[in-house]
Amino acid sequence: MRIGANRATWTRQFATDSYSTLADEDDVQRARATATDERVRMLVVSDDGATIMATIRPLLHRSVENVRLTYDGNTLVSHCSCDGSDRHDEPCIHALAALIATAEACETGGSAPAPQPDAPTLLDAKPSRALAPARASRARVGLEFSLTPDDHVEVRPVRRVGSKWLTSGNSWEAFTDPAGARWATTEQSDAIFDLYQVFLLARREVYAYGSRRVQLDGLSARVWPPLIAAHEAGVVFVPGSGLADAELTLAAEPSAPVVDLHQDDDGLDVRLAIGDHPAAGSRLIPLGDPMHGVLVLDKAGAILLPLARAAIDEVRDLAAAGRRHVPRTGIARFFSRELPRLALHVGVTSRDDTVDLPDLVRPRLAVTATSIAAAHPTVELSWRLSDPSLDDEIAAELGGDLLTGLRAAAPRRLARLLPEPGEGMDGHWRRRIVGASEVRTVATELLDFLSGHDDVEVGDVDVATPDADASVPTVAIGGRASTEAKVPTQAKGWLDLDIDVTVSGERVPFEALFAALASGAATLHLASGKWIALDHPSLYPLRTLIESARDLQTRTSSGRGQLSVSTFDIAAAQALDEIGGIDDERTVTWVERMQTLAGLSLGEADATIELPSTVHAELRDYQERGVAWATHLWRLGLGGVLADDMGLGKTLQLLAAIAIAKADGLLDAPVLVVAPTSVVGGWVEQAARFTPDLSIAPITKSASASGLDLPAVAKASDVIVTSYALARIDADELAARKFSAIIIDEAQFVKNPGSKTFRALRDIPTDLVIAVTGTPLENSLTDLWAMFALTAPGLLGTLKQFQRRFKKPIEAGAEVADERRAQLRRLVGPFLLRRTKDQVAAELPEKQDQVAMIELDTAHRRRYDEQLQLERQRVLGLLDDAEKNRVAILRSLTILRRLALDVRLSPGDDTAPATASQPSAASAKTRTLLRNLLEISAEGHRALVFSQFTSYLALVRQELEAAGIDYCYLDGATRRRAEVIERFRAGDVPVFLISLKAGGFGLNLTEADYVFLMDPWWNPAVEEQAVDRTHRIGQTRSVNVYRFVAADTIEEKVLALQERKRQLFDDVIGDGSEFGSGALTAEDVRGLLAD
């Protein structure tokens, strides 16, 4: 069963991309294999074309899944009985199969319309013929029909057990799989299944568990094919309650109802007769609304009888009432007003010849023809039945009859230009004729043919044939800024551009031009016959503007002749600059500043900017450029990401930008700086040193704990500095105030868009947000989206849009990966400023980076290999569902990483840690570290020692104490961090032990010139941050970095994984060519545990 597939034209756009935006290639291939006539049991598209209902038989089992898909032009929502959930843009295999089947049916013209019966006449319909009943003595499958006291006909499946018909264990759902109803043949199961699908379709549901009885009179005419198929397959029609004494049969052919009139002295009796069942002596139970069949009850029994066409309400009411009496005073009115309408739909007779029937008027089709603007010469023909009093469904049927006759009478070259009868579901047929030769045929032949046909009234005609040559378009742009927020909080707004394109003084309809340019059409033809070539140079920038607006998911069309673009849209600014002649000062200013911003990000624009005297610092050239870039963002009201390498003075650059904003009078509210707790003091210290004129207020306790009066603090401050933890705790207080700007330092800490901290920062009102980080990408492209969702909301679309458009194709290495990667760089380029030390700080001392492979001791090796085999067996069994078992997998990997460091970190090892009297207990790696520290401290060098594990650092502390080496220690539990850091910086302590998580960022430790990384981490960016605590501006000595790796262990595999992940950063931020996958995948884990 396929109905109306050609109405879902939107399915073609997914087919154009081979469904790659919805599923991966393997799933698409499975769905294609499922989208066959054999497996798509039912496919029905709603009248508006937006909803698809389908029943799919999967590849791997014989039951069925029921599917519903809806599309609003932006999001595809699917619901399938396989999991019972709504999915957005991620259909299951069955829903995808329904989509593919619909697109293919739509491409081939959709389902053929059902044959139309002959037009009604005043003659009696031919007698109905009943099908022979199934042989009840043999049949085991039945449909029980009951008549309720309120005249509803109900049906349910039953099965014969012995001499009885039983309902238990015989639900509708049993027939979804032929193997499920073992007592039924395949043909019987299919027929009953199809009947149930008609019921589900009527309810617009994909399943209805527990539905035992189905009201036959509440269903559409689609019930008749499965009823007939069931009867022919040997399904017994069993009379139930209300019909217990009747023999139940099914008419083999449809009949047309006939109004039988009888007149006497009392007035006029109006009855309904069907087939050879007399009007008198029969009882009719209407089926369907509109009525498409009847249950006829008479002395001979009961018969289910389909009608040749659906009946109007008056006929249905007459069937239900059995008889209508018209008094003598109403007879004249009945003949003049009611009988003509009845005669349009049913036969009319007087079997006893007591009534002389009048002549009745045949309806006609009214048609209009109008040229419209489109990519090709186009004429729209519009058809309606001439009688406006008819309801849509009846008008559709009658008009369809007339069109059937019209197509039969027309020459073939004209018939193909006429609409199909089944296209006019609302009694209105529209057919667009496209192409110059076809339009000429309409103007010169078709309209003449229609004018001469008795069933057609030709109305308004405005058809223009296309000019021979193209006209030259002229483009003019006006505009205005809009503050309407159609994207998340902090979006600055939109530019509503008034687009005016004319051809020889004739205005081009913008909606048609937009559609033609967006679809890549070559020409646009106007209703006047003029046309333009869309590859004309004057339209190039406009095409770019439209494509950019569409790519950024903006409000592409906000009204007639208007286009809305995001104020973050650099491509739109460049296109507008090419068009020129913009008649709006604010738009011109925006374009100029966006061009400057793009130049600054590329290092091409003049970075000269006057620093106020309140900035007490000599800025380097690259820092001046960074200040100019941030200032331009500030003046535009747009956010961005300052992603310079660690140690290049990002804090100073932003403090200078704040000072400029204050001098320009742009600080109507304080700037809020949110940073890790360890970095808050650094902001206060550098502000006091470089911008002492700025009033800085650090917040170190929550409002509830400190009793802080935030409004008073805000009023007295230029800058408020707080930590991530306090921003999350004081989220409501901060969201109640507006800030001139928000600066998010070490912004990689808010890369999770589902975190409370992310939501807290997103909800704080502000004019702009600037993120500061040396690692805008750590794990995956989602990190980048999260950062720009805060700083430039809307620039990269929603997370789902970003994943579909960029993340999935790039990380999967799809054919479009290079193109999408380039698009992503173009989008974020102006709003992301990154300089590396190699580029801008060549005077920095050299950094020597060495990997030291260390062999495990014999006993250590034996213990490690034993644990490796145990964890390998445990983990490889969990990888089939890696996401569900993620915690257990990471626990096993952590056990191996700890054991690679030191045998004393074995799981379950209760041995006391090594002490001064047990130096031999240390691992080879620990002994190598100790030997190096003794050597470099004797030479006056100082070292930072980083590890992921505080338990390992505790072992190193004991070894240092045993060797008499002084040290400082910092981890997440250290309470007086500032004192510990200052002790190392101001004194001569040779060693600083630091946990990677607690001290890998936000510290300036240029006093050290050696760095030891004791255990490699999956993400190389984390290690680089740690190294940059000492290799930064202010360092005067060469920096030596040693990465200790236990040979032939998981640590060696981590190094290889790091190389792949390093590529992720370069691909978007740098000049790499391939994307690696950022997250730790199941394949990564297999590699880590491989031999």
Helices and strands as residue ranges (DSSP letters): E 2-3, G 5-7, H 11-16, H 25-34, E 40-45, E 51-56, E 65-71, E 76-80, E 86-88, H 93-107, E 141-147, E 153-161, E 164-166, G 172-176, H 186-203, E 214-215, G 216-218, G 221-223, H 224-232, E 236-239, E 248-250, E 257-264, E 267-274, E 283-287, E 293-298, E 301-306, H 313-321, E 324-327, G 328-330, H 331-333, I 334-338, H 339-343, E 347-349, E 365-372, E 378-385, H 392-409, H 412-415, G 421-423, E 428-434, H 436-441, I 442-446, H 447-451, E 456-462, E 473-482, E 494-503, E 506-507, H 510-519, E 523-525, E 531-533, G 537-539, H 540-551, E 562-566, H 570-579, H 585-602, H 621-636, E 640-642, H 650-663, E 671-675, H 677-690, E 696-698, H 703-706, H 710-716, E 719-723, H 724-729, H 731-735, E 741-745, G 747-750, H 756-762, E 769-772, H 781-791, H 799-802, I 803-807, H 808-811, H 817-828, G 829-831, E 832-833, H 837-840, E 847-854, H 858-876, G 879-881, H 886-901, G 903-905, G 919-921, H 924-938, E 943-947, H 950-963, E 967-970, H 977-986, E 991-995, H 996-999, E 1010-1013, H 1020-1027, E 1039-1046, H 1050-1068, H 1082-1089
